[in-house]
Amino acid sequence: MSLVGALPFLKPRLSPSVSPGRQRRHTLPASEFRPLNTQDAISVFEIEKEAFISVSGDCPLHLDEVRHFLTLCPELSMGWFEEGRLVAFIIGSQWDQDRLTLDALTLHKPKGSTVHIHVLAVHRTFRQQGKGPILMWRYLQYLRCLPYVRRAVLMCEDFLVPFYQKSGFKVQGRCSITVASLTFTEMQYPVRGHALMRRNSEAIGFPQNSVLLLEEPIQRSESALLLEEQTQRTEPEPADV
């Protein structure tokens, strides 16, 4: 299955039609999800640096590492843009072992069936709006369109475990990787659904290498996520989500 089959998850959401007198003066989509590229690297790093330095004292990925992964595997990244401005992002790479090791921080293993999610971050102006859970949900649904992916894994500090559990991740145990005095919990998410999506595609006459992905159900699911975030707003929310 080609990447083309997954593109509806990265399709911009169009704004409702408005009268000519009230149309926007620009042509940029109000909200757009797409893979990142090396031209986005500086914007990515600026958001990441602000989100993590104050909390952990370091970034999961430095600028050269951001460029490294956006060169090797841009299709495993996702950026959320509003009117052309990057507001949130995820960067991942492929991995080929059951558990994360130090090599997973810098290597991309093209034959692996695991996606290692290196970082999820949201611009400070757009935090406390539920964007972190929505972006993660879209990313995980997008991974279901990639036939070689069987699971997603990440490592996080303990205070972030509940956030990722809400997205469906399960605790695997203590991660073997440490950074200075920081320790991490390793979590995983099983990626399923490839066969079902192929059957749906064939049922309505789509090409076999295409995937049926409807935008309306995505929007309904995102609305549910936003509602849940609003009802749980009293809980402390990590700076990067």
HUGICOR-V517997 format. One record per residue. N is the residue number from 0. RES is the residue in one small letter. PSI is psi in radians with two decimals (* if undefined). BURIAL is b if it has 24 or more other ideal C-beta (glycine too) atoms within 12 Angstrom, else e. D_CENTER is the distance of its C-alpha to the mean C-alpha in Angstrom with 1 decimal. Layout:
BEGIN
N&RES&PSI&BURIAL&D_CENTER ; N&RES&PSI&BURIAL&D_CENTER
END
This chain:
BEGIN
0&m&2.31&e&20.2 ; 1&s&2.91&e&19.0 ; 2&l&-0.44&b&15.8 ; 3&v&-0.60&e&17.8 ; 4&g&-0.35&b&17.5 ; 5&a&-0.07&b&13.8 ; 6&l&-0.52&e&14.2 ; 7&p&-0.48&b&14.9 ; 8&f&-0.30&b&11.3 ; 9&l&0.07&b&11.0 ; 10&k&2.40&e&14.5 ; 11&p&2.52&e&15.4 ; 12&r&2.14&b&16.8 ; 13&l&2.51&e&20.4 ; 14&s&2.66&e&22.4 ; 15&p&2.63&e&25.5 ; 16&s&2.50&e&28.7 ; 17&v&2.86&e&30.9 ; 18&s&2.67&e&34.4 ; 19&p&-0.59&e&35.2 ; 20&g&-0.29&e&36.4 ; 21&r&0.23&e&33.1 ; 22&q&2.64&e&30.8 ; 23&r&2.68&e&28.3 ; 24&r&-0.13&e&29.8 ; 25&h&2.99&e&26.9 ; 26&t&0.12&e&25.2 ; 27&l&2.48&e&21.5 ; 28&p&2.55&e&19.4 ; 29&a&-0.66&e&18.9 ; 30&s&2.28&b&15.1 ; 31&e&2.39&b&13.2 ; 32&f&2.24&b&9.8 ; 33&r&2.79&b&10.3 ; 34&p&2.60&b&9.7 ; 35&l&2.84&b&10.9 ; 36&n&3.10&b&14.4 ; 37&t&-0.40&e&16.8 ; 38&q&-0.35&e&18.2 ; 39&d&-0.08&b&15.1 ; 40&a&-0.76&b&15.5 ; 41&i&-0.76&e&17.8 ; 42&s&-0.72&b&15.9 ; 43&v&-0.85&b&12.8 ; 44&f&-0.62&b&15.4 ; 45&e&-0.74&e&17.3 ; 46&i&-0.79&b&14.5 ; 47&e&-0.78&b&13.7 ; 48&k&-0.80&b&17.4 ; 49&e&-0.64&e&18.3 ; 50&a&-0.63&b&15.8 ; 51&f&-0.58&b&16.8 ; 52&i&-0.76&e&20.3 ; 53&s&-0.41&e&21.9 ; 54&v&-0.87&e&20.5 ; 55&s&-0.25&b&20.5 ; 56&g&-0.03&e&22.6 ; 57&d&2.96&e&20.3 ; 58&c&2.55&b&16.9 ; 59&p&-0.69&b&14.7 ; 60&l&2.27&b&15.0 ; 61&h&2.98&e&18.0 ; 62&l&-0.75&e&18.4 ; 63&d&-0.56&e&19.9 ; 64&e&-0.64&b&17.2 ; 65&v&-0.86&b&14.5 ; 66&r&-0.66&e&16.9 ; 67&h&-0.91&b&17.5 ; 68&f&-0.57&b&14.1 ; 69&l&-0.26&b&13.6 ; 70&t&-0.76&e&17.1 ; 71&l&-0.70&e&16.9 ; 72&c&1.07&b&13.6 ; 73&p&-0.45&b&12.0 ; 74&e&-0.21&b&11.0 ; 75&l&0.31&b&8.4 ; 76&s&2.81&b&6.6 ; 77&m&2.26&b&5.4 ; 78&g&2.50&b&7.5 ; 79&w&2.04&b&8.9 ; 80&f&2.40&b&12.7 ; 81&e&2.04&b&15.6 ; 82&e&0.72&e&18.9 ; 83&g&-0.05&e&17.8 ; 84&r&2.28&e&16.5 ; 85&l&2.15&b&13.1 ; 86&v&-0.35&b&12.2 ; 87&a&2.72&b&8.6 ; 88&f&2.81&b&6.1 ; 89&i&2.43&b&3.9 ; 90&i&2.26&b&6.7 ; 91&g&2.97&b&8.0 ; 92&s&2.94&b&11.5 ; 93&q&2.59&b&14.0 ; 94&w&2.68&b&16.3 ; 95&d&0.35&b&19.6 ; 96&q&2.85&e&20.9 ; 97&d&-0.64&e&20.9 ; 98&r&2.75&b&20.1 ; 99&l&2.44&b&18.6 ; 100&t&3.09&e&21.2 ; 101&l&-0.57&e&21.7 ; 102&d&-0.47&e&21.2 ; 103&a&-0.33&b&17.6 ; 104&l&-0.39&b&16.9 ; 105&t&-0.26&e&18.3 ; 106&l&2.60&b&18.6 ; 107&h&2.11&b&16.9 ; 108&k&1.64&b&18.7 ; 109&p&-0.38&e&18.7 ; 110&k&0.02&e&20.7 ; 111&g&2.69&b&18.5 ; 112&s&0.13&b&17.0 ; 113&t&2.41&b&14.4 ; 114&v&2.09&b&11.0 ; 115&h&2.00&b&11.0 ; 116&i&1.92&b&7.8 ; 117&h&-0.73&b&9.8 ; 118&v&2.47&b&8.3 ; 119&l&2.20&b&6.5 ; 120&a&2.62&b&9.1 ; 121&v&2.42&b&10.7 ; 122&h&2.46&b&14.0 ; 123&r&-0.57&b&17.0 ; 124&t&-0.40&e&18.4 ; 125&f&0.25&b&15.7 ; 126&r&2.95&b&15.3 ; 127&q&0.48&b&17.0 ; 128&q&0.11&b&15.9 ; 129&g&0.23&b&13.3 ; 130&k&-0.58&b&10.5 ; 131&g&-0.93&b&8.4 ; 132&p&-0.66&b&9.0 ; 133&i&-0.78&b&8.7 ; 134&l&-0.73&b&5.3 ; 135&m&-0.73&b&4.4 ; 136&w&-0.81&b&7.4 ; 137&r&-0.71&b&6.7 ; 138&y&-0.77&b&4.2 ; 139&l&-0.65&b&7.0 ; 140&q&-0.64&b&9.5 ; 141&y&-0.70&b&8.8 ; 142&l&-0.50&b&9.4 ; 143&r&-0.35&b&12.6 ; 144&c&-0.16&b&13.8 ; 145&l&1.90&b&14.1 ; 146&p&-0.34&e&17.4 ; 147&y&-0.12&b&17.3 ; 148&v&2.24&b&14.4 ; 149&r&-0.35&b&15.9 ; 150&r&2.83&b&13.6 ; 151&a&2.47&b&10.7 ; 152&v&2.74&b&12.0 ; 153&l&2.87&b&11.5 ; 154&m&2.41&b&14.3 ; 155&c&2.82&b&14.7 ; 156&e&2.74&b&17.8 ; 157&d&-0.59&e&19.7 ; 158&f&-0.25&e&19.3 ; 159&l&-0.12&b&15.5 ; 160&v&-0.82&b&16.3 ; 161&p&-0.61&e&17.1 ; 162&f&-0.83&b&13.8 ; 163&y&-0.49&b&11.9 ; 164&q&-0.62&e&14.9 ; 165&k&-0.42&b&14.4 ; 166&s&0.01&b&11.2 ; 167&g&0.05&b&13.4 ; 168&f&2.54&b&13.3 ; 169&k&2.53&e&16.8 ; 170&v&2.24&e&18.6 ; 171&q&-0.41&b&20.0 ; 172&g&-3.00&e&22.1 ; 173&r&2.30&e&22.6 ; 174&c&2.50&b&20.8 ; 175&s&-0.24&e&23.4 ; 176&i&2.34&b&21.8 ; 177&t&2.61&e&23.1 ; 178&v&1.91&e&22.8 ; 179&a&-2.12&e&26.2 ; 180&s&0.02&e&26.9 ; 181&l&2.38&e&23.3 ; 182&t&2.81&e&22.6 ; 183&f&2.71&b&19.4 ; 184&t&2.37&b&18.7 ; 185&e&2.36&b&17.0 ; 186&m&2.70&b&15.0 ; 187&q&2.74&b&14.1 ; 188&y&2.09&b&12.8 ; 189&p&2.24&e&15.0 ; 190&v&1.99&b&13.6 ; 191&r&2.97&e&16.5 ; 192&g&-0.05&b&17.7 ; 193&h&-0.83&b&18.5 ; 194&a&-0.74&e&22.3 ; 195&l&-0.76&e&22.1 ; 196&m&-0.61&b&20.2 ; 197&r&-0.70&e&22.7 ; 198&r&-0.73&e&25.5 ; 199&n&-0.70&e&24.4 ; 200&s&-0.77&b&24.2 ; 201&e&-0.57&e&27.7 ; 202&a&-0.50&e&29.1 ; 203&i&0.25&e&28.9 ; 204&g&0.27&e&29.8 ; 205&f&2.68&e&26.5 ; 206&p&2.65&e&26.7 ; 207&q&-0.51&e&25.9 ; 208&n&0.25&e&23.1 ; 209&s&2.92&b&21.4 ; 210&v&2.40&b&19.3 ; 211&l&1.95&b&20.1 ; 212&l&2.02&b&17.2 ; 213&l&2.35&e&18.6 ; 214&e&-0.62&e&17.2 ; 215&e&-0.82&e&19.5 ; 216&p&-0.58&e&18.3 ; 217&i&-0.78&b&14.7 ; 218&q&-0.68&e&16.3 ; 219&r&-0.73&e&18.4 ; 220&s&-0.67&e&15.7 ; 221&e&-0.66&b&13.9 ; 222&s&-0.68&e&17.4 ; 223&a&-0.69&e&17.9 ; 224&l&-0.74&b&15.0 ; 225&l&-0.73&e&16.4 ; 226&l&-0.74&e&19.8 ; 227&e&-0.72&e&18.9 ; 228&e&-0.68&b&17.5 ; 229&q&-0.67&e&20.8 ; 230&t&-0.34&e&23.0 ; 231&q&0.35&e&21.5 ; 232&r&-0.32&e&21.6 ; 233&t&-0.31&e&24.4 ; 234&e&2.53&e&22.2 ; 235&p&2.40&e&21.2 ; 236&e&2.32&b&17.6 ; 237&p&2.64&b&16.1 ; 238&a&-0.48&b&16.2 ; 239&d&0.06&b&12.7 ; 240&v&*&b&11.2
END
